[in-house]
């Protein structure tokens, strides 16, 4: 063929011949994409032999390489350089000069060097040859040792040179230069033993001391091991670190030839083989270099097989569905091509392993004799027809392969498939090109690009999800794990509040300052006492007590306190009463759990969880959802304490909890209607009771013209004002000329009351009944004075909300006109509770003093409103019911087996115990045996009528009449009814 013909046209012309079409069909069949079968197919070492000197077998190699390139088949084309017939020293060295690299080794280096394979892009990962690199490092170590020994005889060995190259830490190279910290090792060891001696002498816990010493000694031993390459390298290779080192240490290829000598022994054998091959004489060079060539061939084949392994992290075997192809032009016995093929065949026969490599070589007619193995049959019959098709020759080779590898058969190079190329080979039609080989589409899902897309999607989606979680949940940890027991919600005033159950370290307040028991704000501090204690301080103390309960694996029940623990911005003081209630529930927990705190150290412990329903209990539905969800997953939940504000939302929540069979013990909710619920137990007197007691002021007379001022339900839907006003009007039997005045809040109470007073100038009001919130009382008193109602003697009656106000001349006190007398009802009247040694005998006051630092000086400010002590009795009553259920079931007799979670004391068993509960509480007799669960209550709750006059603001309020809890008479007071 003319050399001026373009290479592509020449390749098409070669492949259009009969033998060319057959070769192309075979190449197509051998390299078809079989991602699920690759690794189970035997690929021959194909040699195209020119049957005549006029046949250019290399042209078929070029044509097949062009077809492979067009089909995106991973391939490489090598042309082994021609070697001189005689070496420089006059000997036959198979193309290698004395001391040089044999040509077969050079050929393998061309196949395994970085970037050798064209088209080796990142689609399926680049070819890497770690085992071949290891063999190359042996060669470099041998040459380096030889050069240094020529300059300084016996100055080094190949093993030392190789270990220096494989060093892990730079300062461990020869000569060993230990770092400065090595000088402290002896001192450290001496200090360790000295510490042990000192610890024994001082009776220190020897276990802890020995553990610390063991860790230090292990660190020193590790540093010493890493400093010595002869230690860390064999160890790491054995345990699986380092592909190349593990291959040398564990492969049976080396064990079969060299025995079990360990890592170092195998390394020395390989280095000796390379050294012998480099210095061998011409006569025995071929035989000496043979082990070296086989080791290098084995390394290359194992590297290639690893690049096609399916069960790898990158699934690279599925991404490379076709074998790699190596094309070799004009192999001879002198250019290393024949030695390469023989070594490849020997390793495959020896290992009995299939490698994803197809080798197609050509041999010209003059060097056919260099080839080993079975000679091919005639290329053509005398008629010119092919003697056998290539497909038939391949099938015969497959059939004979198993037997040809048997030791007794002694077939040389059984993996060679020699195909003759006849001289008479007429051209025909140009064959169609091979279909492009592509990786399966599904493998793109597991690739670097997909990973980048996934990471980008995760970054965007994760950021969005994290933003959503942080905007809807109070606590998000580890980016995407939110505490679902709490949520962030925006109230009617636009403030964001954390509502739900405080679990997992959640704190309800978002600002650094926390609301105190005294109504102010401060930063949390464990040293706070009395009115300095903040909500955050209480949450921390409750969390610590809960941790103690859980850590001790004691039997326990879970009680949830529900209240308005946070408020809208600027209205934080409105949450003080519920924060005080939480403090009372905490005192009940401590009194139940700890004898040293002044309590009873009961065998059934209490785990207390705070639940926030937000401003005006607006998020009671969310809290009810969270409570019921917790009750379903945690059987230790036995009931709820709190929900003291009587709003539409809180009533719905109470009814849901009641329907679910969960007990609700309410400290100060005075609703008439809630008493009819079977699972609701209120410790406070009802609105009807308060209105009836207020009748005592009239002394049996009918009320004259009365102004009843009550607060509208408002946005929160509070029923307290309207219900109390209705009960007051009925109980006082007010005159027909009386006025029912409804106001909306602090902003409009003054204007409406002043207008009512001015409009009554001809028929003044003799009595005013206030059924509003404590924060509105100051506005009411000022409006009565400014409007003229207080120009004459005026009596003002009020419910329990008034008891939360302080009358006097202080900055936050309510100032009364001299003509005004205020009567109000209170659930707790401190002088009643402190009478007869209550200061020392009543466990509540003992706990308040010991745990919160509330002494006699702080009582009037923190305890007069009754919030704390009523919550204490509510939580204690629920704990008592659980304790009695625990005793009835005799769980304590079963030991610790029933302890974790107390699974047998459930909300159901507590519900059965509560109707029969009667015990002495802090406010008197807590007695549920007379509760009929009817509207209006039983009338047996504690209630005291208190009088304050404007003429004597400096004096303490005076009790007019009252009773203790359980319907018992208060000391020194008459009954109000």
Secondary structure, DSSP 8 states (H G I E B T S, - for coil): --TTS-HHHHHHHHHTBHHHHHHHHHHHHHT---TTTTTSS---EEEEEESSTT--HHHHHHHHHHHHHHTT--EEEEE-----SS-TTSS--TT--TTS--HHHHHHHHHHSTT-STT--TTS-----HHHHHHHHHHHHHHHHHHHHHHSTTS--HHHHHHHHT-SSGGGSSS----GGGGGHHHHHHHHHHHHHHHHHTT--HHHHHHHHHHHHHHHHHHHHHH-HHHHHHHHHHHT--HHHHHHHH-HHHHHHH-S-HHHHHHHHHHHHHHHHHH--TTTHHHHHHHHHHHHHHHHHHHHHHHT-SSSTT-HHHH--S-EEEEEES--SSSSHHHHHHHHHHHHHHHT---SEEEEEEE-GGGGGG--S-----SB-TTSSBSS-HHHHHHHHHHHHHHHTSTTT--TTTTEEEEEE-S---B-S-----------GGGGGSSHHHHHHHHHHHHHHHHHHHHHHHHH-S-EETTTEE-TTEEEEE-TTS-EEEEEE--TT--S--SSEEEBTTS-EEE--TT--GGG-BHHHHHHHHHHHHHHHHHTT-BEEEEEEEE----STT-GGGGHHHHHHHHHHHHHHHHHH-TTTTS---SSEEEEEEEE--GGGTTHHHHHHHHHHHHHH-TTEEEEEE--S-BHHHHHHHHHHHHTT-EEEESS---SGGGGSTTEEE-S--HHHHHHHHGGGGTT----SEEEEEE--TTTTB-HHHHHHHHHHHHHT--TT-EEEEE-SHHHHHHHHHHHHHHTSSS--SEEEEES-GGGHHHHHHHHHHHTGGGS-EEEEE-GGGGGS-BSSSTTSB---TTEEEEEEES--HHHHHTTTHHHH-HHHHHHHHHH---HHHHHHHTTT-HHHHHHHHHHHHHHHHHHHHHHTTGGGGGGGGTBTTTTS-HHHHHHHHTT-EEEETTEEEE-TT----TT--S-S-EEEEEEEGGGTTS--EEEEEE-BTS-B-TT-----
